[in-house]
Amino acid sequence: MDRFDTESDRKLCIVVSKGTLDGAYPSLIMANAAAAEGIDTHLFFTFWGMDVITKQKMDKLAVTPVGNTSMPIPQALAPMPGMATMATKMMRKQISDLDVPDVPEFMEMLHEMGVTMWACRMSVDMMGLDEDDFFEGVEDIISAGDFMELNEGAQLLFT
């Protein structure tokens, strides 16, 4: 298939399970790349990934340096007050410097590209959320079983 041919019969389903800034972007970037290639793309938000679609949280995602050995911060200093704020600001600046949109804008862009977004029923119930809490691009709240039917024949990524 030609790299720039946007017609595809492929399908990609991504399970988004992390609600941190560094946990959300890999899913969003992969969804963007897939949709740009014409791949039928679905995002299934579960557990802490629900923060990525929750209106009151999606623009406040943070990074925690604690236990993250890839952070350029000595682990002995990571739990100190202010380190998570500093790490989050540093990552937001790096993302912005690359002209990558912030999470709410990225979600809007993905929605406009035709990426389908689903919320996990169990996670919604566990967290006491409902449809009104979510970014408007969320298609529906579905069970894990429904998602299993949806992703039949698809490539599946768990992030």
PyRosetta script that sets phi, psi and omega in degrees:
from pyrosetta import init, pose_from_sequence

init()
pose = pose_from_sequence("MDRFDTESDRKLCIVVSKGTLDGAYPSLIMANAAAAEGIDTHLFFTFWGMDVITKQKMDKLAVTPVGNTSMPIPQALAPMPGMATMATKMMRKQISDLDVPDVPEFMEMLHEMGVTMWACRMSVDMMGLDEDDFFEGVEDIISAGDFMELNEGAQLLFT")
pose.set_psi(1, 135.0)
pose.set_omega(1, 177.5)
pose.set_phi(2, -61.0)
pose.set_psi(2, 132.1)
pose.set_omega(2, -177.6)
pose.set_phi(3, -55.1)
pose.set_psi(3, -30.1)
pose.set_omega(3, -176.5)
pose.set_phi(4, -102.5)
pose.set_psi(4, 6.1)
pose.set_omega(4, 176.7)
pose.set_phi(5, -77.5)
pose.set_psi(5, 121.0)
pose.set_omega(5, -175.2)
pose.set_phi(6, -92.9)
pose.set_psi(6, 4.8)
pose.set_omega(6, 175.4)
pose.set_phi(7, -92.4)
pose.set_psi(7, 130.2)
pose.set_omega(7, -178.4)
pose.set_phi(8, -151.4)
pose.set_psi(8, 148.4)
pose.set_omega(8, 173.4)
pose.set_phi(9, -103.4)
pose.set_psi(9, 12.7)
pose.set_omega(9, 180.0)
pose.set_phi(10, -81.3)
pose.set_psi(10, 158.2)
pose.set_omega(10, 178.4)
pose.set_phi(11, -138.3)
pose.set_psi(11, 136.9)
pose.set_omega(11, 178.4)
pose.set_phi(12, -127.5)
pose.set_psi(12, 128.1)
pose.set_omega(12, 175.5)
pose.set_phi(13, -118.2)
pose.set_psi(13, 126.1)
pose.set_omega(13, -178.6)
pose.set_phi(14, -116.4)
pose.set_psi(14, 125.7)
pose.set_omega(14, 175.0)
pose.set_phi(15, -92.0)
pose.set_psi(15, 117.6)
pose.set_omega(15, -179.2)
pose.set_phi(16, -100.8)
pose.set_psi(16, 108.6)
pose.set_omega(16, -174.5)
pose.set_phi(17, -114.4)
pose.set_psi(17, -2.0)
pose.set_omega(17, -177.9)
pose.set_phi(18, -115.3)
pose.set_psi(18, 137.1)
pose.set_omega(18, -178.5)
pose.set_phi(19, -109.9)
pose.set_psi(19, 24.4)
pose.set_omega(19, 175.9)
pose.set_phi(20, -98.0)
pose.set_psi(20, 163.4)
pose.set_omega(20, 179.4)
pose.set_phi(21, -59.8)
pose.set_psi(21, -46.0)
pose.set_omega(21, -179.7)
pose.set_phi(22, -75.4)
pose.set_psi(22, -13.2)
pose.set_omega(22, 175.7)
pose.set_phi(23, -89.6)
pose.set_psi(23, -29.2)
pose.set_omega(23, -177.2)
pose.set_phi(24, -79.4)
pose.set_psi(24, -43.8)
pose.set_omega(24, -172.2)
pose.set_phi(25, -60.0)
pose.set_psi(25, -40.3)
pose.set_omega(25, 178.3)
pose.set_phi(26, -57.4)
pose.set_psi(26, -40.6)
pose.set_omega(26, 178.2)
pose.set_phi(27, -65.1)
pose.set_psi(27, -44.8)
pose.set_omega(27, -177.8)
pose.set_phi(28, -66.7)
pose.set_psi(28, -40.7)
pose.set_omega(28, 179.5)
pose.set_phi(29, -66.1)
pose.set_psi(29, -42.9)
pose.set_omega(29, 178.2)
pose.set_phi(30, -64.9)
pose.set_psi(30, -40.6)
pose.set_omega(30, 178.2)
pose.set_phi(31, -63.5)
pose.set_psi(31, -41.4)
pose.set_omega(31, 178.5)
pose.set_phi(32, -62.2)
pose.set_psi(32, -46.3)
pose.set_omega(32, -179.6)
pose.set_phi(33, -62.6)
pose.set_psi(33, -43.4)
pose.set_omega(33, -179.4)
pose.set_phi(34, -64.8)
pose.set_psi(34, -47.8)
pose.set_omega(34, -178.9)
pose.set_phi(35, -62.4)
pose.set_psi(35, -38.4)
pose.set_omega(35, 178.9)
pose.set_phi(36, -64.4)
pose.set_psi(36, -26.2)
pose.set_omega(36, 177.6)
pose.set_phi(37, -88.0)
pose.set_psi(37, 2.6)
pose.set_omega(37, 178.8)
pose.set_phi(38, 83.2)
pose.set_psi(38, 14.5)
pose.set_omega(38, 180.0)
pose.set_phi(39, -83.0)
pose.set_psi(39, 131.3)
pose.set_omega(39, 175.7)
pose.set_phi(40, -62.6)
pose.set_psi(40, 113.1)
pose.set_omega(40, -169.3)
pose.set_phi(41, -119.0)
pose.set_psi(41, 133.5)
pose.set_omega(41, -179.7)
pose.set_phi(42, -129.5)
pose.set_psi(42, 137.2)
pose.set_omega(42, 173.6)
pose.set_phi(43, -114.0)
pose.set_psi(43, 127.8)
pose.set_omega(43, 178.4)
pose.set_phi(44, -114.7)
pose.set_psi(44, 110.9)
pose.set_omega(44, -175.9)
pose.set_phi(45, -93.2)
pose.set_psi(45, 125.6)
pose.set_omega(45, -177.8)
pose.set_phi(46, -140.3)
pose.set_psi(46, 159.6)
pose.set_omega(46, -178.0)
pose.set_phi(47, 44.4)
pose.set_psi(47, -128.1)
pose.set_omega(47, -173.6)
pose.set_phi(48, -70.9)
pose.set_psi(48, -13.6)
pose.set_omega(48, 173.5)
pose.set_phi(49, -62.1)
pose.set_psi(49, -18.0)
pose.set_omega(49, 177.3)
pose.set_phi(50, -59.6)
pose.set_psi(50, -27.2)
pose.set_omega(50, 179.0)
pose.set_phi(51, -61.3)
pose.set_psi(51, -28.6)
pose.set_omega(51, -178.2)
pose.set_phi(52, -68.3)
pose.set_psi(52, -26.9)
pose.set_omega(52, -179.6)
pose.set_phi(53, -107.7)
pose.set_psi(53, -5.5)
pose.set_omega(53, 179.5)
pose.set_phi(54, -81.7)
pose.set_psi(54, 118.5)
pose.set_omega(54, -173.6)
pose.set_phi(55, -50.8)
pose.set_psi(55, -41.0)
pose.set_omega(55, -176.1)
pose.set_phi(56, -77.7)
pose.set_psi(56, -9.1)
pose.set_omega(56, -177.0)
pose.set_phi(57, -118.6)
pose.set_psi(57, -25.6)
pose.set_omega(57, -169.6)
pose.set_phi(58, -59.6)
pose.set_psi(58, -26.0)
pose.set_omega(58, 178.4)
pose.set_phi(59, -98.4)
pose.set_psi(59, 8.7)
pose.set_omega(59, -179.1)
pose.set_phi(60, -121.6)
pose.set_psi(60, 16.0)
pose.set_omega(60, -179.1)
pose.set_phi(61, -60.8)
pose.set_psi(61, 141.7)
pose.set_omega(61, -175.5)
pose.set_phi(62, -124.5)
pose.set_psi(62, 173.6)
pose.set_omega(62, 175.6)
pose.set_phi(63, -117.7)
pose.set_psi(63, 138.5)
pose.set_omega(63, 174.3)
pose.set_phi(64, -114.0)
pose.set_psi(64, 125.2)
pose.set_omega(64, 179.4)
pose.set_phi(65, -79.8)
pose.set_psi(65, -13.0)
pose.set_omega(65, -177.8)
pose.set_phi(66, -66.2)
pose.set_psi(66, 122.2)
pose.set_omega(66, 178.8)
pose.set_phi(67, 77.3)
pose.set_psi(67, -0.7)
pose.set_omega(67, 179.7)
pose.set_phi(68, -98.7)
pose.set_psi(68, 91.2)
pose.set_omega(68, -174.1)
pose.set_phi(69, -69.9)
pose.set_psi(69, -9.4)
pose.set_omega(69, 177.3)
pose.set_phi(70, -82.5)
pose.set_psi(70, -14.4)
pose.set_omega(70, 179.5)
pose.set_phi(71, -70.5)
pose.set_psi(71, 142.2)
pose.set_omega(71, -180.0)
pose.set_phi(72, -79.6)
pose.set_psi(72, 42.9)
pose.set_omega(72, -179.5)
pose.set_phi(73, -128.9)
pose.set_psi(73, 128.6)
pose.set_omega(73, 176.9)
pose.set_phi(74, -57.2)
pose.set_psi(74, 134.9)
pose.set_omega(74, -175.8)
pose.set_phi(75, -59.9)
pose.set_psi(75, -25.8)
pose.set_omega(75, 177.1)
pose.set_phi(76, -66.5)
pose.set_psi(76, -26.6)
pose.set_omega(76, -179.2)
pose.set_phi(77, -93.1)
pose.set_psi(77, -18.4)
pose.set_omega(77, -173.5)
pose.set_phi(78, -53.7)
pose.set_psi(78, -40.4)
pose.set_omega(78, -178.3)
pose.set_phi(79, -78.3)
pose.set_psi(79, -4.1)
pose.set_omega(79, -177.0)
pose.set_phi(80, -65.7)
pose.set_psi(80, 146.8)
pose.set_omega(80, 178.0)
pose.set_phi(81, -55.2)
pose.set_psi(81, 136.3)
pose.set_omega(81, 177.2)
pose.set_phi(82, 91.8)
pose.set_psi(82, -13.9)
pose.set_omega(82, -177.1)
pose.set_phi(83, -69.1)
pose.set_psi(83, -39.7)
pose.set_omega(83, 178.7)
pose.set_phi(84, -65.4)
pose.set_psi(84, -39.9)
pose.set_omega(84, 177.9)
pose.set_phi(85, -63.2)
pose.set_psi(85, -43.3)
pose.set_omega(85, 179.8)
pose.set_phi(86, -64.6)
pose.set_psi(86, -45.4)
pose.set_omega(86, -179.7)
pose.set_phi(87, -62.8)
pose.set_psi(87, -39.6)
pose.set_omega(87, 179.0)
pose.set_phi(88, -65.3)
pose.set_psi(88, -46.2)
pose.set_omega(88, 178.7)
pose.set_phi(89, -61.5)
pose.set_psi(89, -40.9)
pose.set_omega(89, -179.6)
pose.set_phi(90, -63.1)
pose.set_psi(90, -44.7)
pose.set_omega(90, -179.2)
pose.set_phi(91, -69.2)
pose.set_psi(91, -41.1)
pose.set_omega(91, 177.3)
pose.set_phi(92, -58.7)
pose.set_psi(92, -40.8)
pose.set_omega(92, 179.4)
pose.set_phi(93, -66.3)
pose.set_psi(93, -43.8)
pose.set_omega(93, 179.3)
pose.set_phi(94, -61.3)
pose.set_psi(94, -41.9)
pose.set_omega(94, 179.4)
pose.set_phi(95, -64.6)
pose.set_psi(95, -45.4)
pose.set_omega(95, 179.4)
pose.set_phi(96, -63.3)
pose.set_psi(96, -40.9)
pose.set_omega(96, 179.6)
pose.set_phi(97, -61.4)
pose.set_psi(97, -25.0)
pose.set_omega(97, 178.8)
pose.set_phi(98, -89.6)
pose.set_psi(98, 4.5)
pose.set_omega(98, -178.1)
pose.set_phi(99, 61.9)
pose.set_psi(99, 30.7)
pose.set_omega(99, 174.5)
pose.set_phi(100, -90.6)
pose.set_psi(100, 131.8)
pose.set_omega(100, -177.6)
pose.set_phi(101, -66.2)
pose.set_psi(101, 156.4)
pose.set_omega(101, 174.5)
pose.set_phi(102, -69.1)
pose.set_psi(102, 170.4)
pose.set_omega(102, -172.1)
pose.set_phi(103, -57.7)
pose.set_psi(103, -51.0)
pose.set_omega(103, -179.4)
pose.set_phi(104, -58.8)
pose.set_psi(104, -42.1)
pose.set_omega(104, 179.6)
pose.set_phi(105, -66.8)
pose.set_psi(105, -39.6)
pose.set_omega(105, 178.5)
pose.set_phi(106, -62.8)
pose.set_psi(106, -42.2)
pose.set_omega(106, 179.6)
pose.set_phi(107, -63.0)
pose.set_psi(107, -42.1)
pose.set_omega(107, 178.0)
pose.set_phi(108, -62.5)
pose.set_psi(108, -43.6)
pose.set_omega(108, 179.2)
pose.set_phi(109, -61.3)
pose.set_psi(109, -44.4)
pose.set_omega(109, 179.2)
pose.set_phi(110, -63.1)
pose.set_psi(110, -41.8)
pose.set_omega(110, 178.4)
pose.set_phi(111, -59.8)
pose.set_psi(111, -45.0)
pose.set_omega(111, 179.4)
pose.set_phi(112, -65.0)
pose.set_psi(112, -27.6)
pose.set_omega(112, 178.6)
pose.set_phi(113, -79.5)
pose.set_psi(113, -7.0)
pose.set_omega(113, 178.9)
pose.set_phi(114, 96.6)
pose.set_psi(114, 10.1)
pose.set_omega(114, 176.0)
pose.set_phi(115, -69.6)
pose.set_psi(115, 129.7)
pose.set_omega(115, -179.6)
pose.set_phi(116, -92.4)
pose.set_psi(116, 132.5)
pose.set_omega(116, -177.0)
pose.set_phi(117, -117.6)
pose.set_psi(117, 133.6)
pose.set_omega(117, -177.4)
pose.set_phi(118, -126.7)
pose.set_psi(118, 143.0)
pose.set_omega(118, 173.6)
pose.set_phi(119, -103.0)
pose.set_psi(119, 142.3)
pose.set_omega(119, -179.7)
pose.set_phi(120, -78.5)
pose.set_psi(120, 123.7)
pose.set_omega(120, -178.7)
pose.set_phi(121, -55.4)
pose.set_psi(121, -48.1)
pose.set_omega(121, -177.4)
pose.set_phi(122, -62.5)
pose.set_psi(122, -42.7)
pose.set_omega(122, 179.7)
pose.set_phi(123, -65.6)
pose.set_psi(123, -40.8)
pose.set_omega(123, 177.7)
pose.set_phi(124, -59.1)
pose.set_psi(124, -47.7)
pose.set_omega(124, -179.7)
pose.set_phi(125, -65.5)
pose.set_psi(125, -42.9)
pose.set_omega(125, -179.8)
pose.set_phi(126, -59.6)
pose.set_psi(126, -39.6)
pose.set_omega(126, -174.3)
pose.set_phi(127, -94.4)
pose.set_psi(127, 1.8)
pose.set_omega(127, 178.2)
pose.set_phi(128, 64.9)
pose.set_psi(128, 36.1)
pose.set_omega(128, -179.2)
pose.set_phi(129, -100.5)
pose.set_psi(129, 167.7)
pose.set_omega(129, 171.2)
pose.set_phi(130, -146.9)
pose.set_psi(130, 177.4)
pose.set_omega(130, -174.7)
pose.set_phi(131, -53.3)
pose.set_psi(131, -35.0)
pose.set_omega(131, -177.9)
pose.set_phi(132, -66.6)
pose.set_psi(132, -18.6)
pose.set_omega(132, -179.5)
pose.set_phi(133, -79.6)
pose.set_psi(133, -14.0)
pose.set_omega(133, -169.7)
pose.set_phi(134, -99.3)
pose.set_psi(134, 154.7)
pose.set_omega(134, 168.4)
pose.set_phi(135, -50.5)
pose.set_psi(135, 138.4)
pose.set_omega(135, -173.1)
pose.set_phi(136, -61.3)
pose.set_psi(136, -18.9)
pose.set_omega(136, -179.0)
pose.set_phi(137, -77.3)
pose.set_psi(137, -6.2)
pose.set_omega(137, 179.3)
pose.set_phi(138, -71.5)
pose.set_psi(138, 123.0)
pose.set_omega(138, -175.8)
pose.set_phi(139, -67.7)
pose.set_psi(139, -48.1)
pose.set_omega(139, -175.3)
pose.set_phi(140, -169.8)
pose.set_psi(140, 170.7)
pose.set_omega(140, 172.8)
pose.set_phi(141, -102.2)
pose.set_psi(141, 120.7)
pose.set_omega(141, -176.8)
pose.set_phi(142, -129.9)
pose.set_psi(142, 159.5)
pose.set_omega(142, 178.5)
pose.set_phi(143, -80.7)
pose.set_psi(143, 166.1)
pose.set_omega(143, 175.4)
pose.set_phi(144, -61.4)
pose.set_psi(144, -36.1)
pose.set_omega(144, 177.3)
pose.set_phi(145, -63.3)
pose.set_psi(145, -42.0)
pose.set_omega(145, 176.2)
pose.set_phi(146, -61.5)
pose.set_psi(146, -40.5)
pose.set_omega(146, 179.4)
pose.set_phi(147, -65.4)
pose.set_psi(147, -36.2)
pose.set_omega(147, 178.3)
pose.set_phi(148, -63.3)
pose.set_psi(148, -39.3)
pose.set_omega(148, 176.5)
pose.set_phi(149, -66.3)
pose.set_psi(149, -41.8)
pose.set_omega(149, -178.7)
pose.set_phi(150, -62.7)
pose.set_psi(150, -37.0)
pose.set_omega(150, -174.0)
pose.set_phi(151, -91.6)
pose.set_psi(151, 11.0)
pose.set_omega(151, 177.5)
pose.set_phi(152, -57.5)
pose.set_psi(152, 127.4)
pose.set_omega(152, 179.2)
pose.set_phi(153, 79.3)
pose.set_psi(153, 1.1)
pose.set_omega(153, -177.7)
pose.set_phi(154, -93.6)
pose.set_psi(154, 160.1)
pose.set_omega(154, 165.3)
pose.set_phi(155, -76.2)
pose.set_psi(155, 138.5)
pose.set_omega(155, -176.5)
pose.set_phi(156, -122.5)
pose.set_psi(156, 126.7)
pose.set_omega(156, 175.7)
pose.set_phi(157, -117.9)
pose.set_psi(157, 139.7)
pose.set_omega(157, 177.7)
pose.set_phi(158, -118.7)
pose.set_psi(158, 116.5)
pose.set_omega(158, -177.9)
pose.set_phi(159, -118.8)
pose.dump_pdb("model.pdb")
